[in-house]
Amino acid sequence: MVAQENAAGENSAISAKSRARNGTFPDWTTACAFDESFKPSNGAQITYLLIDNQIHAERHELFVRQVIRLETMEAVQHWSQWRLQFEPKRQLITLHSLKIRRGQNEIDQSNLEKAHFLQREEGLDRFIIHGWVTLLMILEDVRPGDILEYAYTIESFSELFPNHGGHFFTLPQGMPVGQYHFAVQFADARQRKWKSSAVALAPVARHENGMTYWRWSGEKFIAPKFEANTPSWHIGYLWIQVSDFADWQTVAAGISKMWVGETDDSTISELAKEIASQESSLPRRIERAIRLVQDECRYLSVNLEFGGQVPTPPGTVARRRYGDCKDLCFLLVNLLAKLGVRAQPLLVNTFLRQSILNFLPMPSLFNHVIVELEVDGKRRWIDATFKQQGGGVFNRYVPAYDCGLPVDAAATSLVASPKLEISNLFDLHEHVLLDAKNGASLMAVTLQIEGNQADLHRIQLNKLGLEEWGKQRLDAMCHRYHSAQRVGTLKCQDDRDANVFVLTEVFEIEFKLGKHANPKLRVFHLPGSWLKTVLPMPPKGERHNPFLLPYPCAINYVADVDNRGINLLKLNQPRADISTDFAVISRTDRIGFGHFTMRLALQTKADSVTSGLIEKHMDFLEKVANTCNRVLNFAPGQPRPATPAGFGELPPIIQPKPPFAPESKNASESISPVIRKYGFMDKIRRHQRKIWIFSIILLWIIASTLKGCSH
């Protein structure tokens, strides 16, 4: 088997070698000068002196020329192994120049006889086999300060769109460029369009002999610095797009004609019959079909034909039980069709999301495929590559892809994602039986999660097993409290249909009690400070891009502390409600005889904060930190309370938590009712001292009455 794989790799390398050649510069290109003395004071490891891309649409050729000064030894280490990836089945490479310039001397290193052709399959660890080959040239005698110059042309052949094309031109993010040049030439009949990131970024155009020439250029370009936590959909850098796809229907029609099912679909028919015989209702049949594709078919992308743009016939995927996103989605669409459900594949971009709406139509804008189905007038999106999802047909979690293109010849535009209110709640309850007499305390942790969080925990449990997962959770608790030890075992309960996952565990912890200004009191830091880390703090300084937030994010946190040393002390700010346009947090404290409860709720309202409101958001985060860092004062010397019934046990029945209430004028009203709704036992704890006093008075009255009767 190993010998066969080695032979296949050698044959692929031989084939790739025949698709690469040395050659002179194309006669259709324009020479572009650059300033070799350009040296910005940014301290970067490399300096781009020239970035030059030129396209000949009629010849399907892309010319690339770059000139880079290697400023450091680290740059030498990286760039002296010059590499170029290409697809031998669809591309032909012509290497024009590869040289090192040192002062007035030039060292030519473009001889392809010294080249290595490697089929490395760098995506194999992500289960992706793309068939691309790396052309590797190991450069000799490269030193810091040398200038590396290379130029090549790629001639591409597209089976899917042989008469259409498009290209995206950008500059390296955060890197200064001495000179950039981007040029396109095409026949007037092609009616190509352009679009850019700025109105001023327009091409210099000319027409000659039935050809149109566009040219963009600039010098001493200083790109904005990279800003951490920028949403992937925000394009804050220079870009230029050219495309001759007339509209989205042209893209959809061209792709859909290649997405055809096989004539012999007996495998799909048999699967549909089996599902129909086992499930009586249509929603359950759909759920069964989705689980079959999601859970019983593994993900493996083999993109060796048509550049990975055409799916494998669904019957083949069903038999072999593996495929990539388009394979699995096409299988699900065909299986649902046999069950009488209207469904279609949908092209999306997992990074650009709604930003696709700002670009010209082009098939390369998409990087993922999902399924859109419609049942009883309800439209839903399903990601067939997800595993072990819960929530049924109508409440499955799907990331915010925002918009997509149906793989349908009749599709004329992008479609918006359906509006769903899927719960994504993280509900954590930590109950502490506090020992204030030099002993160990007990903490019961109960976590109830819904939506995508339940999916992720379900996957984690099935991947690791209960024992290993318990060890990892113990390690996490030890990171919070060094003395933590597990008591008993980790208990889990999973309702996949409702997509509610519950776990409970108990730890023995030696809490460190702080000193108080009053020597008769001690200080206990409540275990809720972790909540402030959910929202990262933006770095100080001016910001130009939005700041990413976790969204959707809904967290309810309850900390109960029991110890007889806790008395009816006056609470400092027992309630806090803080709200902005992007997030809201609420805290409620309750104290009774021997008991204290703190409830926190956090919800994000958007996936990012606009750059102009960063300072306001930072002020909000400081208030959140102060709200979460609570300190409990109490009288020391009391041992750990007795373990109450049900401590550390799973709830008898999983009940989905209420969703967060819609936003209202009052900030406190926009918080989930979960944090304001107390159960019967909570009411007893809050009024425990009143009940105790009332009981004593009642007993005294009864005793006095009985004493009077005896006389």
C-alpha positions in Angstrom: 0.0 0.0 0.0 2.8 2.4 0.9 4.6 1.6 -2.3 1.5 2.3 -4.3 1.1 5.7 -2.6 4.7 6.6 -3.2 4.3 5.6 -6.9 1.2 7.8 -7.1 3.1 10.7 -5.6 6.0 10.2 -8.0 3.6 10.1 -11.0 1.9 13.2 -9.9 5.2 15.0 -9.5 6.3 13.9 -13.0 3.0 15.1 -14.4 3.3 18.4 -12.6 6.9 18.9 -13.9 5.6 18.8 -17.5 3.2 21.6 -16.6 6.0 24.0 -15.6 8.6 25.7 -17.9 11.0 28.6 -18.1 10.2 31.3 -20.5 10.5 35.0 -21.4 8.2 37.7 -20.2 4.9 37.8 -22.1 4.7 40.3 -24.9 1.3 41.6 -23.7 2.6 42.8 -20.3 3.8 46.2 -19.4 7.1 46.8 -17.6 6.7 48.5 -14.2 9.4 50.5 -12.5 10.0 50.7 -8.8 12.1 52.6 -6.2 14.7 50.4 -4.8 15.5 53.0 -2.0 12.0 52.8 -0.5 12.4 51.9 3.1 9.6 52.8 5.6 10.3 53.0 9.3 8.0 50.2 10.3 10.6 47.7 11.4 9.0 44.9 9.3 11.0 41.8 8.3 10.3 42.4 4.6 9.7 45.4 2.4 7.5 45.1 -0.7 9.2 47.2 -3.3 6.8 46.2 -6.1 3.6 44.2 -6.4 2.5 43.8 -10.0 -0.4 41.7 -11.2 -1.6 41.8 -14.9 -4.4 39.9 -16.5 -5.1 39.0 -20.1 -8.7 37.8 -20.1 -8.7 36.4 -23.6 -5.6 34.3 -23.1 -6.7 33.3 -19.5 -3.3 34.3 -18.2 -2.3 36.0 -14.9 1.1 37.6 -14.8 2.7 38.1 -11.3 5.9 40.0 -10.5 7.1 40.9 -7.0 10.2 42.5 -5.7 10.9 42.1 -1.9 13.8 43.2 0.2 14.6 40.7 3.0 15.4 42.9 6.0 16.1 40.2 8.7 17.5 36.7 9.0 14.0 35.5 9.8 12.9 36.8 6.4 15.8 35.0 4.8 14.8 31.8 6.5 11.3 32.0 5.1 11.7 33.3 1.6 14.9 31.4 0.6 12.6 28.4 0.2 10.6 30.0 -2.7 7.4 28.1 -3.5 4.4 28.3 -5.8 1.3 26.2 -5.6 -0.6 25.2 -8.7 -3.1 22.7 -10.0 -1.4 20.7 -12.8 -4.7 19.5 -14.4 -6.0 23.0 -15.0 -2.9 25.3 -14.9 0.3 25.8 -16.8 3.2 27.7 -15.2 5.9 29.7 -17.0 8.7 31.0 -14.7 10.2 34.1 -16.1 12.6 35.2 -13.4 13.8 34.2 -10.0 16.9 36.1 -8.8 18.7 37.6 -5.8 20.1 41.1 -6.2 22.9 42.3 -3.9 24.1 45.7 -4.8 25.0 45.6 -8.5 25.2 41.9 -8.6 22.4 39.5 -9.6 22.2 35.8 -9.0 19.8 33.9 -11.3 18.1 31.0 -9.6 15.3 30.3 -12.1 16.5 27.0 -13.6 13.6 24.6 -13.2 16.0 21.7 -13.5 16.8 22.3 -9.9 13.1 22.6 -8.9 11.3 20.1 -6.6 7.7 19.3 -7.3 5.9 18.2 -4.1 2.4 17.0 -3.5 2.2 17.8 0.1 -1.5 18.0 0.7 -1.2 20.5 3.5 -4.9 20.3 4.2 -4.9 16.6 4.9 -5.0 17.2 8.7 -8.3 19.0 8.0 -9.5 16.1 5.8 -8.9 18.0 2.5 -7.2 16.4 -0.6 -7.0 19.1 -3.3 -4.4 17.6 -5.7 -2.4 20.8 -5.9 1.4 20.6 -6.3 4.0 22.8 -4.8 6.9 24.0 -7.0 9.8 24.5 -4.6 13.0 26.3 -5.4 15.8 26.2 -2.7 17.7 29.5 -3.1 21.4 29.6 -2.4 23.5 32.3 -0.7 20.7 34.5 0.5 21.5 37.2 3.1 19.7 40.0 5.0 19.4 43.1 2.9 19.2 41.1 -0.4 16.4 41.8 -2.9 14.4 38.9 -4.1 12.7 39.3 -7.5 10.5 36.8 -9.2 8.0 36.7 -12.0 5.7 34.0 -13.5 2.6 33.5 -15.5 -0.3 31.1 -14.8 -2.4 30.0 -17.7 -5.7 28.5 -16.3 -8.4 26.4 -17.9 -11.9 26.4 -16.4 -14.3 23.6 -17.3 -17.1 25.2 -15.3 -16.9 28.7 -16.7 -14.6 28.6 -19.8 -15.9 32.0 -21.2 -16.1 33.9 -18.0 -13.7 35.1 -15.4 -13.0 37.4 -12.5 -10.2 38.4 -10.2 -9.6 40.0 -6.8 -6.6 42.2 -6.2 -5.6 43.2 -2.6 -2.4 44.3 -0.9 -0.8 42.6 2.1 -2.5 43.7 5.3 -0.5 45.9 7.5 2.5 46.0 5.1 3.8 49.1 3.3 4.3 48.8 -0.5 6.7 50.9 -2.5 4.8 50.5 -5.8 1.7 48.5 -6.7 0.4 47.9 -10.2 -2.7 46.1 -11.3 -3.7 45.9 -15.0 -6.5 44.1 -16.9 -7.0 43.8 -20.7 -10.0 42.2 -22.4 -12.0 42.3 -25.6 -14.7 45.0 -25.7 -17.4 42.3 -26.3 -16.6 40.8 -22.9 -18.3 43.7 -21.0 -16.2 43.3 -17.9 -17.0 45.5 -14.8 -14.9 46.7 -11.9 -15.4 47.7 -8.3 -13.1 48.9 -5.6 -12.9 49.7 -1.9 -12.9 53.4 -2.5 -14.5 55.7 -5.0 -11.2 57.3 -5.7 -9.7 54.0 -6.6 -10.7 54.1 -10.3 -8.7 52.7 -13.2 -7.0 54.6 -16.0 -8.8 53.3 -19.0 -8.1 53.2 -22.7 -9.6 51.4 -25.8 -7.5 50.2 -28.7 -8.1 47.7 -31.5 -11.3 46.3 -29.9 -9.6 45.8 -26.6 -10.1 47.6 -23.3 -7.2 48.3 -20.9 -7.6 49.1 -17.2 -4.7 50.1 -15.0 -4.5 50.8 -11.3 -1.3 52.0 -9.7 0.0 53.7 -6.6 3.2 54.3 -4.7 4.5 54.5 -1.1 1.3 52.8 0.1 1.1 52.6 3.9 -1.5 50.0 4.8 -3.5 50.5 8.1 -2.2 48.4 10.9 -3.8 45.1 11.6 -6.3 45.4 14.5 -7.1 42.3 16.6 -10.6 41.1 17.0 -11.8 42.6 13.7 -14.8 40.7 12.3 -13.9 38.5 9.3 -16.7 40.1 7.3 -15.3 43.6 7.7 -13.0 44.4 4.7 -10.9 47.3 6.0 -8.1 47.0 3.4 -7.6 48.1 -0.2 -9.3 45.8 -2.8 -10.1 45.9 -6.5 -12.5 43.4 -8.2 -13.0 42.8 -11.9 -15.7 40.4 -13.2 -17.5 39.7 -16.5 -20.3 37.7 -14.8 -23.4 39.8 -15.8 -25.4 38.9 -12.8 -26.0 36.3 -10.0 -28.2 34.3 -12.3 -25.3 33.7 -14.7 -23.3 32.3 -11.7 -26.2 30.2 -10.4 -27.1 28.8 -13.8 -23.5 27.9 -14.7 -23.0 26.0 -11.4 -26.4 24.3 -11.3 -25.9 22.7 -14.7 -23.0 20.7 -13.3 -25.0 19.7 -10.2 -26.9 16.8 -11.6 -28.0 13.6 -9.9 -27.1 10.2 -11.3 -29.5 8.2 -13.3 -29.3 5.1 -11.0 -30.4 6.5 -7.7 -31.5 3.2 -6.2 -29.3 3.8 -3.1 -31.1 7.1 -2.4 -34.5 5.5 -3.0 -33.8 2.7 -0.6 -32.6 5.1 2.1 -35.8 7.1 1.7 -38.0 4.0 1.9 -36.2 2.9 5.1 -36.7 6.3 6.7 -40.3 6.5 5.7 -41.0 3.0 7.2 -39.4 3.9 10.5 -40.9 7.4 11.0 -44.6 8.3 10.6 -44.5 12.1 10.7 -42.7 14.3 8.1 -40.7 16.3 10.6 -39.3 13.1 12.1 -38.4 11.8 8.6 -36.6 15.0 7.8 -34.8 14.8 11.2 -33.8 11.2 10.4 -32.5 12.2 7.0 -30.4 15.0 8.4 -28.9 12.9 11.2 -28.0 10.2 8.6 -26.0 12.7 6.6 -24.6 14.6 9.5 -23.7 11.8 11.8 -23.2 8.7 9.7 -21.2 10.3 6.9 -17.7 11.5 7.6 -16.2 14.7 6.2 -13.5 14.2 3.6 -12.9 16.6 0.7 -11.4 15.1 -2.4 -11.2 18.0 -4.9 -9.3 16.4 -7.8 -11.7 17.3 -10.6 -13.1 20.6 -11.7 -11.2 22.4 -9.0 -13.6 21.1 -6.3 -16.6 22.9 -7.8 -18.8 19.9 -8.8 -20.2 17.4 -6.2 -19.9 13.7 -6.3 -23.1 11.9 -7.4 -25.3 11.5 -4.3 -25.7 7.7 -4.7 -21.9 7.4 -4.6 -21.6 9.5 -1.5 -24.4 7.5 0.2 -22.6 4.2 -0.6 -19.1 5.3 0.5 -20.4 7.4 3.4 -18.0 10.3 3.0 -17.8 13.7 1.2 -17.2 17.4 1.6 -19.7 20.1 2.1 -21.1 20.1 -1.4 -21.2 16.2 -1.5 -23.0 15.9 1.8 -25.4 18.8 1.0 -26.3 17.4 -2.5 -26.9 14.0 -0.9 -29.2 15.5 1.7 -31.1 17.5 -1.0 -31.7 14.4 -3.1 -32.7 12.3 0.0 -35.2 15.0 1.1 -36.6 15.2 -2.4 -37.4 11.4 -2.2 -39.3 12.2 1.1 -41.3 14.9 -0.7 -39.5 17.9 0.8 -38.5 20.9 -1.3 -34.8 21.6 -0.7 -31.8 23.1 -2.6 -28.1 23.6 -2.1 -27.0 27.1 -1.1 -23.6 28.7 -1.7 -22.3 30.9 1.2 -19.1 32.5 2.5 -18.3 31.6 6.1 -16.0 34.7 6.4 -17.4 37.5 4.2 -21.1 36.7 5.1 -23.2 39.8 4.2 -20.2 41.6 2.7 -20.8 39.5 -0.5 -23.6 42.0 -1.2 -20.9 44.6 -1.8 -19.1 42.7 -4.5 -19.7 41.9 -8.2 -21.1 38.5 -9.0 -18.4 35.9 -9.1 -18.4 32.1 -8.2 -15.1 32.3 -6.3 -16.7 34.5 -3.6 -18.2 31.3 -2.1 -16.3 28.8 0.1 -19.0 26.7 1.6 -22.3 24.9 0.8 -25.4 24.4 3.0 -29.0 23.2 2.4 -32.1 25.3 2.3 -35.4 23.5 2.9 -39.0 24.5 3.2 -41.7 22.7 5.2 -45.2 24.1 6.0 -44.1 27.5 4.8 -41.1 27.6 7.1 -37.7 28.1 5.5 -34.7 26.7 7.3 -30.9 26.4 6.6 -29.1 23.2 7.5 -25.3 22.7 7.5 -24.8 19.1 6.6 -21.1 19.1 7.8 -22.1 19.7 11.4 -22.2 16.7 13.8 -24.5 15.5 16.5 -26.8 18.5 16.3 -30.0 18.8 18.3 -33.0 20.9 18.2 -35.0 19.1 15.5 -35.7 20.4 12.0 -36.8 23.9 13.0 -34.4 24.8 15.8 -31.1 23.7 14.6 -28.2 26.1 15.1 -26.7 27.6 11.9 -23.9 30.2 11.9 -24.8 33.7 10.7 -24.0 33.2 7.1 -26.5 36.0 6.4 -27.0 35.4 2.7 -26.4 32.8 0.0 -26.9 31.9 -3.6 -29.2 29.0 -4.5 -27.7 26.4 -6.8 -30.7 26.8 -9.2 -30.7 28.0 -12.8 -33.8 30.1 -12.0 -32.1 32.0 -9.1 -31.7 35.7 -9.9 -30.2 37.0 -6.7 -28.7 36.2 -3.3 -31.3 35.2 -0.7 -31.3 36.3 3.0 -31.0 33.8 5.8 -34.3 33.0 7.6 -35.0 34.9 10.8 -34.7 32.5 13.7 -34.9 32.9 17.4 -32.8 29.9 18.5 -31.9 29.7 22.1 -28.2 29.7 22.8 -28.2 29.8 26.6 -25.3 29.0 28.9 -26.8 28.6 32.4 -24.4 27.9 35.3 -25.2 27.4 38.9 -22.4 27.1 41.5 -23.6 26.2 45.0 -20.9 26.6 47.8 -21.2 25.0 51.2 -18.6 27.2 52.7 -16.3 26.1 55.5 -15.1 29.0 57.7 -13.3 26.9 60.3 -10.1 25.8 58.6 -11.7 23.0 56.6 -12.6 22.2 53.0 -15.7 23.6 51.3 -17.9 21.8 48.8 -19.0 23.3 45.5 -21.8 21.8 43.4 -21.6 22.9 39.7 -24.7 22.5 37.5 -24.5 23.6 33.9 -27.5 23.7 31.6 -26.8 24.7 28.1 -28.9 25.1 25.0 -28.4 25.6 21.2 -24.9 25.5 19.7 -23.3 25.2 23.2 -25.3 22.0 23.7 -24.0 20.7 20.3 -20.4 21.4 21.2 -20.6 19.8 24.7 -22.3 16.7 23.1 -19.5 16.4 20.6 -16.9 16.8 23.4 -18.5 14.1 25.5 -18.7 11.6 22.7 -15.2 12.4 21.6 -13.5 12.0 25.0 -15.8 9.8 27.0 -17.1 10.6 30.4 -14.0 9.7 32.4 -11.5 11.7 30.2 -13.9 14.6 29.9 -14.2 14.6 33.7 -10.4 14.8 34.1 -10.3 17.8 31.7 -13.0 19.6 33.6 -11.2 18.9 36.9 -8.0 20.5 35.4 -10.0 23.5 34.5 -11.4 23.8 38.0 -7.8 23.4 39.4 -6.8 26.3 37.2 -9.4 28.4 39.1 -8.7 26.9 42.5 -5.5 25.0 43.0 -6.8 22.9 45.8 -9.9 21.5 43.9 -10.6 17.8 44.1 -13.5 16.0 42.6 -16.1 14.4 44.8 -18.0 11.6 43.2 -18.4 11.5 39.4 -19.4 13.8 36.6 -23.1 13.3 35.7 -24.6 14.2 32.4 -28.1 14.4 30.9 -28.8 15.1 27.2 -32.1 15.8 25.5 -31.1 16.0 21.9 -34.5 16.7 20.6 -34.9 19.8 22.8 -31.1 20.4 22.4 -30.6 20.8 26.1 -27.5 19.4 27.8 -27.1 19.3 31.6 -24.0 18.3 33.6 -23.5 18.3 37.4 -20.3 17.8 39.4 -19.1 18.4 43.0 -15.7 19.6 44.1 -13.9 19.9 47.4 -12.1 23.2 47.6 -10.1 25.0 50.3 -11.1 28.7 49.7 -8.8 31.4 51.0 -10.7 33.8 53.2 -9.5 37.4 53.2 -9.2 39.7 56.1 -11.7 42.5 56.8 -11.2 45.9 58.4 -13.5 44.6 61.2 -11.6 41.9 62.9 -14.8 40.1 63.7 -15.5 39.5 60.0 -13.9 37.7 57.1 -14.1 38.2 53.3 -15.1 35.6 50.7 -14.6 36.5 47.0 -17.6 35.1 45.1 -16.8 32.8 42.2 -18.2 35.0 39.4 -15.2 37.0 38.2 -14.8 34.7 35.2 -17.8 36.2 33.6 -16.0 39.4 32.8 -13.6 37.5 30.6 -16.4 36.6 28.2 -16.2 40.1 26.7 -12.5 40.9 25.8 -11.3 44.4 26.5 -10.2 46.3 23.3 -6.6 47.5 23.3 -6.2 51.2 24.1 -5.6 53.6 21.3 -7.4 54.8 18.2 -9.3 52.1 16.3 -10.6 52.1 12.7 -12.4 48.7 12.5 -15.3 47.2 14.4 -14.5 45.1 17.5 -15.7 41.5 17.5 -18.1 40.3 20.2 -19.3 36.8 21.0 -22.7 36.6 19.4 -25.2 35.1 20.0 -24.2 35.0 23.7 -26.6 34.6 26.6 -25.2 33.6 30.0 -27.1 33.2 33.3 -24.9 32.6 36.4 -26.0 31.9 39.9 -23.7 31.7 42.9 -25.2 30.3 46.2 -23.1 30.4 49.4 -24.3 28.7 52.6 -22.7 29.2 56.0 -24.3 30.0 59.4 -21.8 33.0 59.7 -23.8 34.8 57.0 -26.2 37.2 58.7 -28.6 39.8 57.5 -25.9 42.4 56.7 -26.7 45.5 54.7 -25.8 44.8 51.0 -23.8 47.4 49.1 -25.6 47.9 45.7 -27.7 44.7 45.8 -28.8 45.3 42.2 -27.1 46.6 39.1 -28.4 46.9 35.5 -26.0 48.1 32.8 -27.0 48.3 29.2 -25.6 49.5 25.9 -26.6 49.1 22.3 -24.2 46.1 22.1 -24.6 44.2 25.4 -26.5 44.2 28.7 -25.6 42.8 32.1 -27.7 42.5 35.3 -26.8 41.5 38.9 -29.1 40.8 41.8 -27.9 40.0 45.4 -30.0 38.3 48.1 -29.1 37.6 51.6 -30.7 35.6 54.4 -29.8 33.9 57.6 -26.9 31.6 56.7 -27.4 32.1 52.9 -26.3 34.5 50.1 -27.3 34.4 46.4 -25.8 36.4 43.6 -27.4 36.2 40.1 -25.7 37.5 37.0 -27.0 37.6 33.5 -25.1 38.7 30.4 -26.4 39.1 26.8 -24.8 40.5 23.7 -27.1 42.3 21.2 -24.7 42.5 18.2 -21.7 40.7 16.8 -19.4 43.8 17.0 -19.0 47.3 18.3 -18.5 50.0 15.8 -15.2 51.8 15.9 -16.8 55.1 17.0 -18.2 53.6 20.2 -15.2 51.7 21.4 -14.5 54.0 24.3 -18.1 53.8 25.4 -17.8 50.0 25.2 -14.6 50.0 27.3 -16.4 52.0 30.0 -19.2 49.4 29.9 -16.6 46.6 30.4 -15.1 48.3 33.4 -18.6 48.5 35.0 -19.1 44.8 34.1 -15.8 43.9 35.9 -16.9 45.8 39.0 -20.3 44.2 38.8 -18.9 40.6 38.6 -16.2 41.1 41.3 -18.4 40.7 44.4 -17.2 40.3 48.0 -19.2 38.7 50.8 -18.5 39.7 54.4 -19.4 37.2 57.2 -18.6 36.1 60.7 -15.9 33.3 60.7 -15.7 30.2 62.8 -18.7 28.3 61.4 -18.0 24.9 59.9 -19.3 23.7 56.6 -23.1 23.2 56.6 -24.6 19.8 56.2 -25.1 18.7 52.6 -28.7 19.4 51.7 -30.8 16.9 49.7 -30.2 17.0 45.9 -26.9 18.7 46.3 -24.8 17.9 43.2 -27.6 15.8 41.6 -29.0 16.2 38.1 -32.4 17.8 37.9 -35.2 15.2 37.4 -36.4 16.7 34.2 -34.6 18.9 31.7 -36.6 22.1 31.2 -35.5 24.6 28.6 -34.9 28.0 30.1 -36.9 31.0 29.0 -35.2 33.1 26.3 -33.9 36.6 27.0 -36.8 39.1 27.1 -36.9 41.6 24.2 -35.3 44.9 24.8 -37.4 47.6 26.5 -36.9 51.1 27.7 -35.9 50.0 31.1 -32.5 48.3 31.1 -33.6 45.8 33.8 -36.6 44.7 31.7 -34.3 43.6 28.8 -32.7 40.9 31.0 -33.8 37.3 30.9 -36.7 36.5 33.3 -34.5 33.6 34.5 -32.5 36.0 36.7 -35.6 37.6 38.2 -37.7 34.4 38.7 -37.0 32.7 42.0 -38.3 29.3 43.0 -40.0 28.2 46.2 -36.8 27.3 48.0 -35.2 30.6 47.1 -38.1 32.4 48.7 -37.7 30.4 51.9 -34.0 31.2 52.0 -34.6 34.9 51.5 -37.1 35.0 54.4 -35.4 32.4 56.6 -34.8 34.7 59.5 -38.3 36.1 59.4 -39.7 32.6 59.5 -37.4 31.6 62.4 -38.5 34.7 64.4 -42.2 34.1 63.6 -41.9 30.5 64.7 -40.4 31.5 68.0 -43.2 34.0 68.6 -45.8 31.5 67.6 -44.4 28.9 70.0 -44.3 31.4 72.8 -48.0 32.3 72.2 -48.9 28.6 72.1 -47.0 27.9 75.3 -48.6 30.9 77.1 -52.0 29.8 76.0 -51.5 26.3 77.2 -50.2 27.6 80.5 -53.3 29.8 80.9 -55.5 26.9 80.2 -53.9 24.8 82.9 -54.8 27.4 85.5 
